[in-house]
Amino acid sequence: MEVPILKQGEVLIATFQAALSDADLEHLRRGLVQQVVKLRSRGVIVDVTAMDVMDSFASRTLREIAHMIRLRGAETVIVGIQPEVAFAMVQLGLTLEGVATALDLEEGLAYLIQKFKNID
Amino acid sequence: MAKREVSSKDSGTRDNPRVELVRSEAPSELLRELVAHLRQNRTQLREEWVVRISETRLLTAMTKEEIFAEATSVYDSYVEALETEAFEALQAYARNLSERIIPRGVETHEVVGIVLLLRDVLARSLFAKYQTDFKKLNRILDAYEPAANRIANTVAVGFVQERERVIRQQQEAIRELSTPVLQVRERLLILPIIGVIDPQRARQLTEQLLRGIRTNRAKVVVIDITGVAAMDVTVANHLVQTVEASRLLGATVIVTGLSPEIAQTLVTIGVDLGKMNTVGDLQGGIEQAERLLGYKVVTLAETR
């Protein structure tokens, strides 16, 4: 399943649909980084609102996406983690350490814009 | 208990000459006769029952009029259950009755007690009626006893189920009341915790907080544990998890009011204090939260 990647100014927005296979996640990781390079984006928002479960592979992939994008000088924010999913994640020890998180798309954009201002 | 003669149910003994085959009524006929007797003598038997109830000092929480009113309906339901063997209906009736009398302070032993008293009163009246025909008395009791036992059981279980439901409801209410999530500014929540936290309460706390963060779009949460005397390692871990889960929802947590004992526990379990934002007291915590959110509080004198 292809994850749609939308462009909003200097920010890319990737919205997860409910069930993503490991192959889908791999595909997304490569696709996102390629787009960041091609479009010279400064920020990426990954919206996981529709995810009702997060396993260790998904969590690791998200961390890798964030790290790879940071190597391109861009910032990643994961948004929309549901309360039940957050609870389950911390119980499994999946903390997404080192990756910025925000409540939703609005907050994620606000965070990035603030970050860009601080850098500029 | 006296040995019973073979009843008409036991058709296998028709060929066995040693056992006397008794031509008698079918169990359902016996039951009908029994129920008719109980209905005919309803007034008298009910009265006798009510007298026994006050003699044994049961249902002291209720007035004589209330007891009489309930007794009438219980008596009728009892006899109906004997007749129809509809025990689900009886259990529903029992739960309904329990819902009414539990708030009046009626206890389990009282409910079981009065049902057994009724059983006895009715059994005695059967003895009285059939005392001249011992064989028939036995057959009548054969029909009566299993049904009466089932009724006593059903009513008791219905009552206890209702009690347990009420207790669960009350526990839930207490739990909810004791962990309120309060918004004190835009994007700022406070979670004051008081008392003992067990793992179940800790879990409920976390769920309530996460829901509160999402509903109020909070960016900062101050969890105040001044009112918590001690915390074991399990609960301390829950607290750390709460902080981490809140971060996943984009909120920063400030923990305030740690007692020396709790501080020791946290250090012992090796909490990465870099991950946990702590401030001495609630006031300090709120002030830091306001700074994080870009608020500044000034007295009016300063602004003039």
Contacts between the chains, C-beta under 8 A, distances in Angstrom:
chain1	res1	chain2	res2	distance
A	78	B	248	7.9
A	79	B	250	7.3
A	81	B	248	4.7
A	81	B	249	6.1
A	82	B	214	8.0
A	83	B	207	6.9
A	83	B	210	3.6
A	83	B	211	5.5
A	83	B	213	7.6
A	83	B	214	5.9
A	83	B	245	7.8
A	83	B	249	6.9
A	86	B	210	6.0
A	86	B	245	4.2
A	86	B	246	7.8
A	86	B	248	4.1
A	86	B	249	5.8
A	87	B	206	6.2
A	87	B	207	6.7
A	87	B	210	6.4
A	87	B	241	7.9
A	87	B	245	5.4
A	89	B	245	7.2
A	89	B	248	6.4
A	90	B	241	4.2
A	90	B	242	8.0
A	90	B	244	4.5
A	90	B	245	4.6
A	90	B	248	7.3
A	91	B	241	6.6
A	95	B	244	5.1
A	95	B	247	7.8
A	95	B	248	7.6
A	96	B	248	6.4
A	101	B	247	6.2
A	101	B	248	5.3
A	101	B	249	7.2
A	101	B	250	5.2
A	102	B	250	3.8
A	103	B	213	7.3
A	103	B	214	6.8
A	103	B	217	6.0
A	103	B	219	7.9
A	103	B	249	5.6
A	103	B	250	4.1
A	103	B	251	7.4
A	104	B	250	8.0
A	107	B	217	7.5
A	107	B	219	7.8
A	107	B	250	5.5
A	108	B	250	8.0
A	111	B	250	7.9
